[in-house]
Amino acid sequence: MESTLTINNQKYQLERYPKTDDKTLKAWSNAELMVLEYVVKKEAKNIHLFNDRFGFWNCTLNTKKVTTIWNYASQKKAINHNQKLNNLNTDVIYKTPLDSLGKVELALIKIPKSLELFELFLQQVHKASISSTEVVCGFMTKYFSPSLLKIASSYFEVSEQSKAWKKARLLILKKPKEKVNYKIISNKINYNETVFNQYFGVFSSGQIDIGTQFFLQHMKVFSKELKVLDLACGNGVIAHELVNKYPSAEVTLIDDFNLAIASSKLNLKNKKATFICDNNLNNLEDGCFDLVVSNPPFHFEHENNIEIALDLFKGVKRVLNGNGRFLLVANKHLNYKTHLGFLFNKVTVIEENLKFVIYECIS
Ligand SMILES: C[S@@+](CC[C@H](N)C(=O)[O-])C[C@H]1O[C@@H](n2cnc3c(N)ncnc32)[C@H](O)[C@@H]1O
């Protein structure tokens, strides 16, 4: 895997966190390189970085005063890892996508897969903009969609696209519009007589995922299963339905994405629940759960990758007590049974349809 690059005569080593065995993946893209090239000589103060997934900009702009808008717990770890690897200052000013931003003169955005999340970013920038604010967005041309321009034009008078370079391109936004009707940055989803809220960018924006619905139809919990983990909780729908059906259960919800956790907090406001934003189970004690339920992740942004799920399964094995159970739903083509069979004593398919399968794993 390519991990070194030289920028303005300075050599950097940048690695992916979590590590991957896929040699084609690296910790930066040509889109991020192009954005850097465009902004590096600018004198702007109040620089804000959005979606700096592995810390490429945090490292290469380390001498400038920047604010990083973070989305993922794993992103913070990646940024810290790469700053240390390059002996750079590790003090980062972090804000979440929901925090107000003060003043933004220059914003750098690696356009995320979720266009709703892109809109949320632009809205936050716009609220903190001055007349000279410039937003430099980078994207790989294969992910271009006309909706990008439509969203951008709701917030900025001027939007210019650069020429493509190595399959990447810039979208540069200037002149914040004077009058903007800000959008409500969360969606409401009706499911099972409940209205679920979820912030822009959280998994399955228009409806409860059909795999999750299939899982919920068949999820059975034993009365002795009191300590339950909803792994990769998204908007928290699985935990919500579980505590509604089994009120004595005490649920912990974990997700890598801070807006997933923020959405879950809204949806389980009055429930006995603990919320954790993290990308693994390392901070949870051995054997502390009776049951783990999950619709685990198998893609990250535009990348399909089951490595993350397989790592999470190892964590599940460790945090389940001796008689614990792991119930999960997955797309059939992922063929998790073999992987689960290496970890758990017994793996049973308890339901399946044309697209999904529900496994029960006994620890
Ligand atoms: C398939 S979605 C399921 C969401 C929710 N449980 C549902 O059924 O609607 C997977 C979730 O995994 C989260 N995720 C991705 N990587 C993760 C990781 N390493 N640790 C915890 N959550 C992760 C994503 O943010 C996403 O919310």
Ligand as a Chemical Component Dictionary entry (heavy atoms), coordinates in Angstrom:
data_LIG
# 
_chem_comp.id                   LIG 
_chem_comp.type                 NON-POLYMER 
_chem_comp.pdbx_formal_charge   0 
_chem_comp.three_letter_code    LIG 
# 
loop_
_chem_comp_atom.comp_id 
_chem_comp_atom.atom_id 
_chem_comp_atom.alt_atom_id 
_chem_comp_atom.type_symbol 
_chem_comp_atom.charge 
_chem_comp_atom.model_Cartn_x 
_chem_comp_atom.model_Cartn_y 
_chem_comp_atom.model_Cartn_z 
_chem_comp_atom.pdbx_ordinal 
LIG C1  C1  C 0  -25.773 -0.996 8.364  1  
LIG S1  S1  S 1  -25.747 0.420  9.409  2  
LIG C2  C2  C 0  -26.887 -0.070 10.664 3  
LIG C3  C3  C 0  -27.466 1.081  11.433 4  
LIG C4  C4  C 0  -28.649 0.740  12.340 5  
LIG N1  N1  N 0  -28.324 -0.280 13.290 6  
LIG C5  C5  C 0  -29.829 0.318  11.518 7  
LIG O1  O1  O 0  -30.122 -0.882 11.501 8  
LIG O2  O2  O -1 -30.460 1.164  10.872 9  
LIG C6  C6  C 0  -24.170 0.297  10.098 10 
LIG C7  C7  C 0  -23.722 1.366  11.056 11 
LIG O3  O3  O 0  -22.365 1.047  11.407 12 
LIG C8  C8  C 0  -21.700 2.235  11.719 13 
LIG N2  N2  N 0  -20.263 1.920  11.738 14 
LIG C9  C9  C 0  -19.389 1.885  10.720 15 
LIG N3  N3  N 0  -18.188 1.477  11.157 16 
LIG C10 C10 C 0  -18.311 1.253  12.483 17 
LIG C11 C11 C 0  -17.417 0.820  13.492 18 
LIG N4  N4  N 0  -16.149 0.522  13.214 19 
LIG N5  N5  N 0  -17.867 0.721  14.756 20 
LIG C12 C12 C 0  -19.157 1.029  15.064 21 
LIG N6  N6  N 0  -20.049 1.444  14.136 22 
LIG C13 C13 C 0  -19.634 1.542  12.864 23 
LIG C14 C14 C 0  -22.179 3.200  10.666 24 
LIG O4  O4  O 0  -21.981 4.546  11.083 25 
LIG C15 C15 C 0  -23.670 2.807  10.572 26 
LIG O5  O5  O 0  -24.433 3.607  11.435 27 
# 
loop_
_chem_comp_bond.comp_id 
_chem_comp_bond.atom_id_1 
_chem_comp_bond.atom_id_2 
_chem_comp_bond.value_order 
_chem_comp_bond.pdbx_ordinal 
LIG C1  S1  SING 1  
LIG S1  C2  SING 2  
LIG S1  C6  SING 3  
LIG C2  C3  SING 4  
LIG C3  C4  SING 5  
LIG C4  N1  SING 6  
LIG C4  C5  SING 7  
LIG C5  O1  DOUB 8  
LIG C5  O2  SING 9  
LIG C6  C7  SING 10 
LIG C7  O3  SING 11 
LIG C7  C15 SING 12 
LIG O3  C8  SING 13 
LIG C8  N2  SING 14 
LIG C8  C14 SING 15 
LIG N2  C9  SING 16 
LIG N2  C13 SING 17 
LIG C9  N3  DOUB 18 
LIG N3  C10 SING 19 
LIG C10 C11 SING 20 
LIG C10 C13 DOUB 21 
LIG C11 N4  SING 22 
LIG C11 N5  DOUB 23 
LIG N5  C12 SING 24 
LIG C12 N6  DOUB 25 
LIG N6  C13 SING 26 
LIG C14 O4  SING 27 
LIG C14 C15 SING 28 
LIG C15 O5  SING 29 
# 
